[in-house]
């Protein structure tokens, strides 16, 4: 195996080309810095920061120092997520402070802010009917939503219930590969490929 083959097995596929370009672009006597992910055989993905230096004496040699910064990146992401949530709560607080805002408008804005916070294309709010036979679409964010179907049978509530009866978020990464649940027509009609369900 060449050095590049070894690196290709170690560096995360989504980062590999970027790292190779970074190293090949170094000029003489320059120190480069790049952060990327590696995929160890027996460990989860790690974030590393690499400092590279191409010396003057040997232009074919790059000196590299790599440091594990996984804990730092995780901490930074946690702070960023917390900041996003705080901004969303602040925006909701502003809406609450306005006593004249209609309740439907308030709900729409909350759903909109929530979609922005978690970074999804569509975010829907559904309410259980009085007879508890179905969920009714209250509001939805994102353009292109087909409103022909705005109800979902209550039988789909099992999405939200774990085997021990807890109400927990259920993540469907890819509906085309999903074997646990049948895709609701509401999602099929709107070409939803992945979804998160929360009560």
Secondary structure by P-SEA (a helix, b strand, c coil): ccaaaaaaaccccccaaaaaaaaaaccccbbbbbbbccccccccbbbbbbbbbbbcccccbbbbbbbbaaaaaaaaaaaaaaaaaaaaaaaaaaaaacccccaaaaaaaaaaaaaaaacccbbbbbbbcccccbbbbcccccccccccccccccccccccccccccbbbbbbccccccccccccaaaaaaccccccccc
